[in-house]
Amino acid sequence: MLWSSRPINTKAFDYYPSLRKVREHFEISYAEPLSLAAAAAIASLEAKHFSKVFRKKVGIGFKEWMDVVRIGKAMDAIQAEYQSLSDIAFAVGFQDLRTFQRAFKEHAHMRPREYRREIMIHLDNPQVV
């Protein structure tokens, strides 16, 4: 699931083969670091050009897109089973807890703990919408 406070053109990944390659690679190995240069190499483009193409076609920058995907994976993990937030942060590819918390707050508009609390409230009382 892709979401962001800014619109993301997810169809760009289907329409442009170079972007599709990057998305497919990242979907498999989102927990591993992926630099802009490495993503550009996967897309068979020069890094600066890849960055411009990515932003123009997808609507957000490459790093922000990676954060959005990783936060989506973290939200799924928080819902699926109880794990520590630091374990989840590392499992989805963040290198430190602080960066994870900042990215989560920026994209989900709440802290990871608050999100977990909301999930628990809904699980305890399924009638609450």
Buried (B, 14 or more C-beta within 10 A) or exposed (E): EBEBEEEBBEEBBEEBEBBBBBBEBBEEEBEEEBEBEBBBBBBEBEBEEBBEBBBEBBBBEBBBBBBBBBBBBBBEBBEEEEEEBBEBBBBBBBEEBEEBBBBBBBBBEEBBEEBBEEBEEEEEEEEEE
